[in-house]
Amino acid sequence: MARAFMPLSGTLDANARTTGFWMLFGSAHIDGQPFVWSPSPWSSWSHPDVPDVLDGTFTHLPLHLR
């Protein structure tokens, strides 16, 4: 289903009243463990504004793009 959204572009309007889909914010699990930047082979790579571990909950995202 996400493929239908791939050609879209714009800025997500966080104040839109129309919601589109639920998204889980979190790390991919590798061998049953969440991905963590610091011990990974990519620890030297820059990852601005991304924490060492992404751990979140389902969020209902707005649908409206500007």
PDB file of N, H, CA, C and O in Angstrom:
ATOM      1  N   MET A   1       0.817  -1.204   0.000  1.00  0.00           N
ATOM      2  CA  MET A   1       0.000   0.000   0.000  1.00  0.00           C
ATOM      3  C   MET A   1       0.856   1.262   0.000  1.00  0.00           C
ATOM      4  O   MET A   1       0.444   2.283  -0.551  1.00  0.00           O
ATOM      5  N   ALA A   2       2.027   1.211   0.601  1.00  0.00           N
ATOM      6  H   ALA A   2       2.362   0.382   1.048  1.00  0.00           H
ATOM      7  CA  ALA A   2       2.874   2.405   0.681  1.00  0.00           C
ATOM      8  C   ALA A   2       3.364   2.848  -0.695  1.00  0.00           C
ATOM      9  O   ALA A   2       3.691   4.019  -0.887  1.00  0.00           O
ATOM     10  N   ARG A   3       3.416   1.924  -1.648  1.00  0.00           N
ATOM     11  H   ARG A   3       3.150   0.973  -1.491  1.00  0.00           H
ATOM     12  CA  ARG A   3       3.879   2.289  -2.991  1.00  0.00           C
ATOM     13  C   ARG A   3       3.011   3.378  -3.606  1.00  0.00           C
ATOM     14  O   ARG A   3       3.506   4.180  -4.398  1.00  0.00           O
ATOM     15  N   ALA A   4       1.753   3.422  -3.266  1.00  0.00           N
ATOM     16  H   ALA A   4       1.351   2.771  -2.622  1.00  0.00           H
ATOM     17  CA  ALA A   4       0.857   4.446  -3.807  1.00  0.00           C
ATOM     18  C   ALA A   4       1.275   5.842  -3.370  1.00  0.00           C
ATOM     19  O   ALA A   4       0.971   6.817  -4.057  1.00  0.00           O
ATOM     20  N   PHE A   5       1.969   5.956  -2.239  1.00  0.00           N
ATOM     21  H   PHE A   5       2.216   5.164  -1.681  1.00  0.00           H
ATOM     22  CA  PHE A   5       2.382   7.253  -1.713  1.00  0.00           C
ATOM     23  C   PHE A   5       3.773   7.674  -2.195  1.00  0.00           C
ATOM     24  O   PHE A   5       4.153   8.834  -2.033  1.00  0.00           O
ATOM     25  N   MET A   6       4.532   6.756  -2.781  1.00  0.00           N
ATOM     26  H   MET A   6       4.224   5.814  -2.913  1.00  0.00           H
ATOM     27  CA  MET A   6       5.922   7.044  -3.157  1.00  0.00           C
ATOM     28  C   MET A   6       6.072   8.220  -4.120  1.00  0.00           C
ATOM     29  O   MET A   6       7.017   8.993  -3.961  1.00  0.00           O
ATOM     30  N   PRO A   7       5.196   8.398  -5.107  1.00  0.00           N
ATOM     31  CA  PRO A   7       5.401   9.518  -6.029  1.00  0.00           C
ATOM     32  C   PRO A   7       4.990  10.874  -5.453  1.00  0.00           C
ATOM     33  O   PRO A   7       5.224  11.901  -6.090  1.00  0.00           O
ATOM     34  N   LEU A   8       4.391  10.901  -4.280  1.00  0.00           N
ATOM     35  H   LEU A   8       4.201  10.067  -3.762  1.00  0.00           H
ATOM     36  CA  LEU A   8       3.960  12.159  -3.687  1.00  0.00           C
ATOM     37  C   LEU A   8       5.157  12.963  -3.202  1.00  0.00           C
ATOM     38  O   LEU A   8       6.176  12.400  -2.801  1.00  0.00           O
ATOM     39  N   SER A   9       5.027  14.256  -3.242  1.00  0.00           N
ATOM     40  H   SER A   9       4.200  14.714  -3.568  1.00  0.00           H
ATOM     41  CA  SER A   9       6.064  15.120  -2.693  1.00  0.00           C
ATOM     42  C   SER A   9       5.392  16.298  -2.018  1.00  0.00           C
ATOM     43  O   SER A   9       4.223  16.589  -2.275  1.00  0.00           O
ATOM     44  N   GLY A  10       6.118  16.959  -1.173  1.00  0.00           N
ATOM     45  H   GLY A  10       7.067  16.722  -0.964  1.00  0.00           H
ATOM     46  CA  GLY A  10       5.573  18.098  -0.455  1.00  0.00           C
ATOM     47  C   GLY A  10       5.945  18.025   1.008  1.00  0.00           C
ATOM     48  O   GLY A  10       6.749  17.187   1.418  1.00  0.00           O
ATOM     49  N   THR A  11       5.360  18.902   1.784  1.00  0.00           N
ATOM     50  H   THR A  11       4.707  19.582   1.451  1.00  0.00           H
ATOM     51  CA  THR A  11       5.608  18.952   3.216  1.00  0.00           C
ATOM     52  C   THR A  11       4.376  18.428   3.938  1.00  0.00           C
ATOM     53  O   THR A  11       3.260  18.880   3.679  1.00  0.00           O
ATOM     54  N   LEU A  12       4.573  17.485   4.835  1.00  0.00           N
ATOM     55  H   LEU A  12       5.479  17.118   5.046  1.00  0.00           H
ATOM     56  CA  LEU A  12       3.472  16.925   5.600  1.00  0.00           C
ATOM     57  C   LEU A  12       2.922  17.979   6.536  1.00  0.00           C
ATOM     58  O   LEU A  12       3.676  18.567   7.312  1.00  0.00           O
ATOM     59  N   ASP A  13       1.651  18.226   6.482  1.00  0.00           N
ATOM     60  H   ASP A  13       1.039  17.748   5.852  1.00  0.00           H
ATOM     61  CA  ASP A  13       1.008  19.216   7.341  1.00  0.00           C
ATOM     62  C   ASP A  13       0.611  18.543   8.646  1.00  0.00           C
ATOM     63  O   ASP A  13      -0.391  17.832   8.699  1.00  0.00           O
ATOM     64  N   ALA A  14       1.391  18.764   9.699  1.00  0.00           N
ATOM     65  H   ALA A  14       2.206  19.342   9.656  1.00  0.00           H
ATOM     66  CA  ALA A  14       1.151  18.110  10.992  1.00  0.00           C
ATOM     67  C   ALA A  14      -0.138  18.572  11.646  1.00  0.00           C
ATOM     68  O   ALA A  14      -0.616  17.927  12.578  1.00  0.00           O
ATOM     69  N   ASN A  15      -0.711  19.675  11.180  1.00  0.00           N
ATOM     70  H   ASN A  15      -0.322  20.199  10.422  1.00  0.00           H
ATOM     71  CA  ASN A  15      -1.958  20.190  11.754  1.00  0.00           C
ATOM     72  C   ASN A  15      -3.187  19.800  10.948  1.00  0.00           C
ATOM     73  O   ASN A  15      -4.296  20.224  11.273  1.00  0.00           O
ATOM     74  N   ALA A  16      -3.012  19.008   9.912  1.00  0.00           N
ATOM     75  H   ALA A  16      -2.111  18.663   9.648  1.00  0.00           H
ATOM     76  CA  ALA A  16      -4.152  18.601   9.082  1.00  0.00           C
ATOM     77  C   ALA A  16      -5.135  17.792   9.912  1.00  0.00           C
ATOM     78  O   ALA A  16      -4.742  17.013  10.781  1.00  0.00           O
ATOM     79  N   ARG A  17      -6.394  17.983   9.640  1.00  0.00           N
ATOM     80  H   ARG A  17      -6.714  18.616   8.935  1.00  0.00           H
ATOM     81  CA  ARG A  17      -7.432  17.241  10.377  1.00  0.00           C
ATOM     82  C   ARG A  17      -7.689  15.874   9.778  1.00  0.00           C
ATOM     83  O   ARG A  17      -8.192  14.982  10.460  1.00  0.00           O
ATOM     84  N   THR A  18      -7.349  15.699   8.506  1.00  0.00           N
ATOM     85  H   THR A  18      -6.940  16.425   7.952  1.00  0.00           H
ATOM     86  CA  THR A  18      -7.545  14.420   7.842  1.00  0.00           C
ATOM     87  C   THR A  18      -6.335  13.539   8.105  1.00  0.00           C
ATOM     88  O   THR A  18      -5.206  13.906   7.780  1.00  0.00           O
ATOM     89  N   THR A  19      -6.575  12.383   8.690  1.00  0.00           N
ATOM     90  H   THR A  19      -7.492  12.085   8.954  1.00  0.00           H
ATOM     91  CA  THR A  19      -5.470  11.474   8.963  1.00  0.00           C
ATOM     92  C   THR A  19      -5.419  10.413   7.876  1.00  0.00           C
ATOM     93  O   THR A  19      -6.434  10.079   7.266  1.00  0.00           O
ATOM     94  N   GLY A  20      -4.232   9.895   7.645  1.00  0.00           N
ATOM     95  H   GLY A  20      -3.407  10.167   8.141  1.00  0.00           H
ATOM     96  CA  GLY A  20      -4.049   8.979   6.543  1.00  0.00           C
ATOM     97  C   GLY A  20      -3.746   7.554   6.936  1.00  0.00           C
ATOM     98  O   GLY A  20      -4.450   6.637   6.513  1.00  0.00           O
ATOM     99  N   PHE A  21      -2.715   7.344   7.735  1.00  0.00           N
ATOM    100  H   PHE A  21      -2.144   8.089   8.079  1.00  0.00           H
ATOM    101  CA  PHE A  21      -2.319   5.988   8.051  1.00  0.00           C
ATOM    102  C   PHE A  21      -1.535   5.972   9.356  1.00  0.00           C
ATOM    103  O   PHE A  21      -1.041   7.001   9.818  1.00  0.00           O
ATOM    104  N   TRP A  22      -1.433   4.790   9.934  1.00  0.00           N
ATOM    105  H   TRP A  22      -1.835   3.954   9.558  1.00  0.00           H
ATOM    106  CA  TRP A  22      -0.667   4.594  11.159  1.00  0.00           C
ATOM    107  C   TRP A  22       0.755   4.210  10.780  1.00  0.00           C
ATOM    108  O   TRP A  22       0.962   3.427   9.853  1.00  0.00           O
ATOM    109  N   MET A  23       1.720   4.748  11.483  1.00  0.00           N
ATOM    110  H   MET A  23       1.552   5.384  12.236  1.00  0.00           H
ATOM    111  CA  MET A  23       3.114   4.410  11.223  1.00  0.00           C
ATOM    112  C   MET A  23       3.805   4.104  12.542  1.00  0.00           C
ATOM    113  O   MET A  23       3.628   4.812  13.533  1.00  0.00           O
ATOM    114  N   LEU A  24       4.590   3.045  12.538  1.00  0.00           N
ATOM    115  H   LEU A  24       4.734   2.470  11.733  1.00  0.00           H
ATOM    116  CA  LEU A  24       5.350   2.678  13.729  1.00  0.00           C
ATOM    117  C   LEU A  24       6.738   3.270  13.596  1.00  0.00           C
ATOM    118  O   LEU A  24       7.479   2.940  12.669  1.00  0.00           O
ATOM    119  N   PHE A  25       7.086   4.144  14.522  1.00  0.00           N
ATOM    120  H   PHE A  25       6.484   4.412  15.275  1.00  0.00           H
ATOM    121  CA  PHE A  25       8.416   4.727  14.545  1.00  0.00           C
ATOM    122  C   PHE A  25       9.280   3.874  15.450  1.00  0.00           C
ATOM    123  O   PHE A  25       9.001   3.750  16.643  1.00  0.00           O
ATOM    124  N   GLY A  26      10.301   3.301  14.905  1.00  0.00           N
ATOM    125  H   GLY A  26      10.527   3.403  13.937  1.00  0.00           H
ATOM    126  CA  GLY A  26      11.181   2.474  15.712  1.00  0.00           C
ATOM    127  C   GLY A  26      12.272   1.860  14.867  1.00  0.00           C
ATOM    128  O   GLY A  26      12.296   2.017  13.646  1.00  0.00           O
ATOM    129  N   SER A  27      13.162   1.172  15.519  1.00  0.00           N
ATOM    130  H   SER A  27      13.143   1.045  16.510  1.00  0.00           H
ATOM    131  CA  SER A  27      14.311   0.560  14.855  1.00  0.00           C
ATOM    132  C   SER A  27      13.923  -0.754  14.192  1.00  0.00           C
ATOM    133  O   SER A  27      13.017  -1.464  14.626  1.00  0.00           O
ATOM    134  N   ALA A  28      14.646  -1.038  13.131  1.00  0.00           N
ATOM    135  H   ALA A  28      15.382  -0.461  12.778  1.00  0.00           H
ATOM    136  CA  ALA A  28      14.537  -2.375  12.540  1.00  0.00           C
ATOM    137  C   ALA A  28      15.158  -3.363  13.518  1.00  0.00           C
ATOM    138  O   ALA A  28      16.094  -3.027  14.244  1.00  0.00           O
ATOM    139  N   HIS A  29      14.635  -4.574  13.532  1.00  0.00           N
ATOM    140  H   HIS A  29      13.875  -4.847  12.943  1.00  0.00           H
ATOM    141  CA  HIS A  29      15.202  -5.611  14.390  1.00  0.00           C
ATOM    142  C   HIS A  29      16.086  -6.523  13.551  1.00  0.00           C
ATOM    143  O   HIS A  29      15.659  -7.041  12.520  1.00  0.00           O
ATOM    144  N   ILE A  30      17.307  -6.711  13.996  1.00  0.00           N
ATOM    145  H   ILE A  30      17.654  -6.290  14.834  1.00  0.00           H
ATOM    146  CA  ILE A  30      18.273  -7.566  13.316  1.00  0.00           C
ATOM    147  C   ILE A  30      18.646  -8.685  14.274  1.00  0.00           C
ATOM    148  O   ILE A  30      19.153  -8.428  15.365  1.00  0.00           O
ATOM    149  N   ASP A  31      18.401  -9.906  13.878  1.00  0.00           N
ATOM    150  H   ASP A  31      17.989 -10.115  12.991  1.00  0.00           H
ATOM    151  CA  ASP A  31      18.635 -11.078  14.745  1.00  0.00           C
ATOM    152  C   ASP A  31      17.911 -10.935  16.080  1.00  0.00           C
ATOM    153  O   ASP A  31      18.439 -11.319  17.124  1.00  0.00           O
ATOM    154  N   GLY A  32      16.699 -10.380  16.041  1.00  0.00           N
ATOM    155  H   GLY A  32      16.271 -10.068  15.193  1.00  0.00           H
ATOM    156  CA  GLY A  32      15.881 -10.252  17.245  1.00  0.00           C
ATOM    157  C   GLY A  32      16.214  -9.062  18.125  1.00  0.00           C
ATOM    158  O   GLY A  32      15.573  -8.870  19.158  1.00  0.00           O
ATOM    159  N   GLN A  33      17.198  -8.259  17.745  1.00  0.00           N
ATOM    160  H   GLN A  33      17.719  -8.416  16.906  1.00  0.00           H
ATOM    161  CA  GLN A  33      17.604  -7.109  18.536  1.00  0.00           C
ATOM    162  C   GLN A  33      17.357  -5.829  17.740  1.00  0.00           C
ATOM    163  O   GLN A  33      17.561  -5.811  16.526  1.00  0.00           O
ATOM    164  N   PRO A  34      16.912  -4.742  18.418  1.00  0.00           N
ATOM    165  CA  PRO A  34      16.732  -3.486  17.699  1.00  0.00           C
ATOM    166  C   PRO A  34      18.082  -2.917  17.248  1.00  0.00           C
ATOM    167  O   PRO A  34      19.101  -3.099  17.913  1.00  0.00           O
ATOM    168  N   PHE A  35      18.066  -2.237  16.122  1.00  0.00           N
ATOM    169  H   PHE A  35      17.238  -2.089  15.581  1.00  0.00           H
ATOM    170  CA  PHE A  35      19.287  -1.619  15.614  1.00  0.00           C
ATOM    171  C   PHE A  35      19.687  -0.460  16.517  1.00  0.00           C
ATOM    172  O   PHE A  35      18.860   0.381  16.868  1.00  0.00           O
ATOM    173  N   VAL A  36      20.964  -0.424  16.887  1.00  0.00           N
ATOM    174  H   VAL A  36      21.636  -1.107  16.601  1.00  0.00           H
ATOM    175  CA  VAL A  36      21.533   0.644  17.706  1.00  0.00           C
ATOM    176  C   VAL A  36      22.767   1.155  16.960  1.00  0.00           C
ATOM    177  O   VAL A  36      23.640   0.375  16.580  1.00  0.00           O
ATOM    178  N   TRP A  37      22.828   2.478  16.754  1.00  0.00           N
ATOM    179  H   TRP A  37      22.118   3.112  17.062  1.00  0.00           H
ATOM    180  CA  TRP A  37      23.936   3.062  15.995  1.00  0.00           C
ATOM    181  C   TRP A  37      25.299   2.803  16.621  1.00  0.00           C
ATOM    182  O   TRP A  37      26.213   2.334  15.944  1.00  0.00           O
ATOM    183  N   SER A  38      25.441   3.106  17.910  1.00  0.00           N
ATOM    184  H   SER A  38      24.698   3.487  18.460  1.00  0.00           H
ATOM    185  CA  SER A  38      26.782   3.142  18.523  1.00  0.00           C
ATOM    186  C   SER A  38      27.584   1.847  18.408  1.00  0.00           C
ATOM    187  O   SER A  38      28.783   1.937  18.143  1.00  0.00           O
ATOM    188  N   PRO A  39      27.019   0.649  18.586  1.00  0.00           N
ATOM    189  CA  PRO A  39      27.847  -0.548  18.433  1.00  0.00           C
ATOM    190  C   PRO A  39      27.853  -1.105  16.999  1.00  0.00           C
ATOM    191  O   PRO A  39      28.485  -2.128  16.735  1.00  0.00           O
ATOM    192  N   SER A  40      27.163  -0.445  16.093  1.00  0.00           N
ATOM    193  H   SER A  40      26.650   0.386  16.307  1.00  0.00           H
ATOM    194  CA  SER A  40      27.049  -0.972  14.727  1.00  0.00           C
ATOM    195  C   SER A  40      28.310  -0.686  13.903  1.00  0.00           C
ATOM    196  O   SER A  40      29.123   0.160  14.275  1.00  0.00           O
ATOM    197  N   PRO A  41      28.462  -1.395  12.789  1.00  0.00           N
ATOM    198  CA  PRO A  41      29.599  -1.129  11.892  1.00  0.00           C
ATOM    199  C   PRO A  41      29.535   0.275  11.285  1.00  0.00           C
ATOM    200  O   PRO A  41      30.527   0.757  10.739  1.00  0.00           O
ATOM    201  N   TRP A  42      28.388   0.926  11.376  1.00  0.00           N
ATOM    202  H   TRP A  42      27.582   0.534  11.820  1.00  0.00           H
ATOM    203  CA  TRP A  42      28.203   2.257  10.794  1.00  0.00           C
ATOM    204  C   TRP A  42      28.286   3.367  11.840  1.00  0.00           C
ATOM    205  O   TRP A  42      27.856   4.489  11.576  1.00  0.00           O
ATOM    206  N   SER A  43      28.823   3.078  13.005  1.00  0.00           N
ATOM    207  H   SER A  43      29.173   2.166  13.219  1.00  0.00           H
ATOM    208  CA  SER A  43      28.839   4.054  14.108  1.00  0.00           C
ATOM    209  C   SER A  43      29.567   5.347  13.763  1.00  0.00           C
ATOM    210  O   SER A  43      29.275   6.393  14.344  1.00  0.00           O
ATOM    211  N   SER A  44      30.506   5.291  12.831  1.00  0.00           N
ATOM    212  H   SER A  44      30.743   4.442  12.359  1.00  0.00           H
ATOM    213  CA  SER A  44      31.236   6.507  12.468  1.00  0.00           C
ATOM    214  C   SER A  44      30.471   7.376  11.475  1.00  0.00           C
ATOM    215  O   SER A  44      30.843   8.528  11.254  1.00  0.00           O
ATOM    216  N   TRP A  45      29.420   6.850  10.882  1.00  0.00           N
ATOM    217  H   TRP A  45      29.117   5.914  11.062  1.00  0.00           H
ATOM    218  CA  TRP A  45      28.626   7.606   9.916  1.00  0.00           C
ATOM    219  C   TRP A  45      27.808   8.665  10.627  1.00  0.00           C
ATOM    220  O   TRP A  45      27.322   8.444  11.736  1.00  0.00           O
ATOM    221  N   SER A  46      27.661   9.789  10.002  1.00  0.00           N
ATOM    222  H   SER A  46      28.056   9.969   9.102  1.00  0.00           H
ATOM    223  CA  SER A  46      26.853  10.878  10.552  1.00  0.00           C
ATOM    224  C   SER A  46      25.371  10.514  10.471  1.00  0.00           C
ATOM    225  O   SER A  46      24.900  10.027   9.443  1.00  0.00           O
ATOM    226  N   HIS A  47      24.656  10.748  11.539  1.00  0.00           N
ATOM    227  H   HIS A  47      25.038  11.143  12.374  1.00  0.00           H
ATOM    228  CA  HIS A  47      23.205  10.538  11.532  1.00  0.00           C
ATOM    229  C   HIS A  47      22.549  11.673  12.322  1.00  0.00           C
ATOM    230  O   HIS A  47      22.014  11.456  13.409  1.00  0.00           O
ATOM    231  N   PRO A  48      22.598  12.903  11.753  1.00  0.00           N
ATOM    232  CA  PRO A  48      22.065  14.081  12.452  1.00  0.00           C
ATOM    233  C   PRO A  48      20.570  13.953  12.735  1.00  0.00           C
ATOM    234  O   PRO A  48      19.797  13.466  11.910  1.00  0.00           O
ATOM    235  N   ASP A  49      20.198  14.398  13.907  1.00  0.00           N
ATOM    236  H   ASP A  49      20.826  14.793  14.578  1.00  0.00           H
ATOM    237  CA  ASP A  49      18.799  14.404  14.360  1.00  0.00           C
ATOM    238  C   ASP A  49      18.198  13.014  14.510  1.00  0.00           C
ATOM    239  O   ASP A  49      16.980  12.880  14.625  1.00  0.00           O
ATOM    240  N   VAL A  50      19.023  11.986  14.512  1.00  0.00           N
ATOM    241  H   VAL A  50      20.013  12.095  14.418  1.00  0.00           H
ATOM    242  CA  VAL A  50      18.534  10.621  14.721  1.00  0.00           C
ATOM    243  C   VAL A  50      19.194  10.093  15.985  1.00  0.00           C
ATOM    244  O   VAL A  50      20.422  10.072  16.071  1.00  0.00           O
ATOM    245  N   PRO A  51      18.406   9.664  16.971  1.00  0.00           N
ATOM    246  CA  PRO A  51      19.006   9.165  18.216  1.00  0.00           C
ATOM    247  C   PRO A  51      19.718   7.828  18.011  1.00  0.00           C
ATOM    248  O   PRO A  51      19.553   7.182  16.976  1.00  0.00           O
ATOM    249  N   ASP A  52      20.491   7.429  18.981  1.00  0.00           N
ATOM    250  H   ASP A  52      20.624   7.954  19.821  1.00  0.00           H
ATOM    251  CA  ASP A  52      21.243   6.171  18.931  1.00  0.00           C
ATOM    252  C   ASP A  52      20.310   4.980  18.727  1.00  0.00           C
ATOM    253  O   ASP A  52      20.636   4.048  17.991  1.00  0.00           O
ATOM    254  N   VAL A  53      19.155   5.014  19.377  1.00  0.00           N
ATOM    255  H   VAL A  53      18.890   5.771  19.975  1.00  0.00           H
ATOM    256  CA  VAL A  53      18.136   3.966  19.242  1.00  0.00           C
ATOM    257  C   VAL A  53      16.809   4.643  18.954  1.00  0.00           C
ATOM    258  O   VAL A  53      16.425   5.593  19.635  1.00  0.00           O
ATOM    259  N   LEU A  54      16.112   4.149  17.943  1.00  0.00           N
ATOM    260  H   LEU A  54      16.424   3.376  17.389  1.00  0.00           H
ATOM    261  CA  LEU A  54      14.766   4.654  17.665  1.00  0.00           C
ATOM    262  C   LEU A  54      13.781   3.698  18.308  1.00  0.00           C
ATOM    263  O   LEU A  54      13.749   2.513  17.978  1.00  0.00           O
ATOM    264  N   ASP A  55      12.998   4.201  19.204  1.00  0.00           N
ATOM    265  H   ASP A  55      13.024   5.163  19.473  1.00  0.00           H
ATOM    266  CA  ASP A  55      12.018   3.356  19.869  1.00  0.00           C
ATOM    267  C   ASP A  55      10.750   4.171  20.029  1.00  0.00           C
ATOM    268  O   ASP A  55      10.723   5.145  20.781  1.00  0.00           O
ATOM    269  N   GLY A  56       9.724   3.785  19.341  1.00  0.00           N
ATOM    270  H   GLY A  56       9.746   2.994  18.730  1.00  0.00           H
ATOM    271  CA  GLY A  56       8.513   4.586  19.392  1.00  0.00           C
ATOM    272  C   GLY A  56       7.255   3.750  19.385  1.00  0.00           C
ATOM    273  O   GLY A  56       7.285   2.531  19.558  1.00  0.00           O
ATOM    274  N   THR A  57       6.171   4.427  19.183  1.00  0.00           N
ATOM    275  H   THR A  57       6.147   5.416  19.042  1.00  0.00           H
ATOM    276  CA  THR A  57       4.866   3.789  19.163  1.00  0.00           C
ATOM    277  C   THR A  57       4.179   4.107  17.840  1.00  0.00           C
ATOM    278  O   THR A  57       4.668   4.916  17.052  1.00  0.00           O
ATOM    279  N   PHE A  58       3.048   3.466  17.611  1.00  0.00           N
ATOM    280  H   PHE A  58       2.650   2.809  18.251  1.00  0.00           H
ATOM    281  CA  PHE A  58       2.273   3.775  16.422  1.00  0.00           C
ATOM    282  C   PHE A  58       1.761   5.205  16.507  1.00  0.00           C
ATOM    283  O   PHE A  58       1.272   5.646  17.547  1.00  0.00           O
ATOM    284  N   THR A  59       1.881   5.915  15.401  1.00  0.00           N
ATOM    285  H   THR A  59       2.279   5.557  14.556  1.00  0.00           H
ATOM    286  CA  THR A  59       1.429   7.299  15.323  1.00  0.00           C
ATOM    287  C   THR A  59       0.499   7.440  14.135  1.00  0.00           C
ATOM    288  O   THR A  59       0.807   6.953  13.048  1.00  0.00           O
ATOM    289  N   HIS A  60      -0.639   8.102  14.327  1.00  0.00           N
ATOM    290  H   HIS A  60      -0.889   8.498  15.211  1.00  0.00           H
ATOM    291  CA  HIS A  60      -1.583   8.309  13.245  1.00  0.00           C
ATOM    292  C   HIS A  60      -1.146   9.560  12.498  1.00  0.00           C
ATOM    293  O   HIS A  60      -1.296  10.671  13.006  1.00  0.00           O
ATOM    294  N   LEU A  61      -0.606   9.387  11.291  1.00  0.00           N
ATOM    295  H   LEU A  61      -0.484   8.484  10.878  1.00  0.00           H
ATOM    296  CA  LEU A  61      -0.048  10.484  10.527  1.00  0.00           C
ATOM    297  C   LEU A  61      -1.127  11.231   9.750  1.00  0.00           C
ATOM    298  O   LEU A  61      -2.083  10.626   9.266  1.00  0.00           O
ATOM    299  N   PRO A  62      -0.969  12.554   9.635  1.00  0.00           N
ATOM    300  CA  PRO A  62      -1.891  13.321   8.824  1.00  0.00           C
ATOM    301  C   PRO A  62      -1.683  13.005   7.353  1.00  0.00           C
ATOM    302  O   PRO A  62      -0.586  12.629   6.939  1.00  0.00           O
ATOM    303  N   LEU A  63      -2.733  13.157   6.571  1.00  0.00           N
ATOM    304  H   LEU A  63      -3.624  13.462   6.908  1.00  0.00           H
ATOM    305  CA  LEU A  63      -2.686  12.804   5.162  1.00  0.00           C
ATOM    306  C   LEU A  63      -2.343  13.987   4.271  1.00  0.00           C
ATOM    307  O   LEU A  63      -1.844  13.799   3.162  1.00  0.00           O
ATOM    308  N   HIS A  64      -2.601  15.196   4.736  1.00  0.00           N
ATOM    309  H   HIS A  64      -3.006  15.348   5.637  1.00  0.00           H
ATOM    310  CA  HIS A  64      -2.492  16.371   3.883  1.00  0.00           C
ATOM    311  C   HIS A  64      -1.050  16.784   3.641  1.00  0.00           C
ATOM    312  O   HIS A  64      -0.282  16.966   4.586  1.00  0.00           O
ATOM    313  N   LEU A  65      -0.685  16.932   2.375  1.00  0.00           N
ATOM    314  H   LEU A  65      -1.309  16.785   1.608  1.00  0.00           H
ATOM    315  CA  LEU A  65       0.622  17.461   1.989  1.00  0.00           C
ATOM    316  C   LEU A  65       0.422  18.859   1.421  1.00  0.00           C
ATOM    317  O   LEU A  65      -0.564  19.118   0.732  1.00  0.00           O
ATOM    318  N   ARG A  66       1.348  19.750   1.707  1.00  0.00           N
ATOM    319  H   ARG A  66       2.149  19.539   2.267  1.00  0.00           H
ATOM    320  CA  ARG A  66       1.288  21.096   1.118  1.00  0.00           C
ATOM    321  C   ARG A  66       2.238  21.172  -0.035  1.00  0.00           C
ATOM    322  O   ARG A  66       2.348  22.217  -0.676  1.00  0.00           O
TER     323      ARG A  66
END
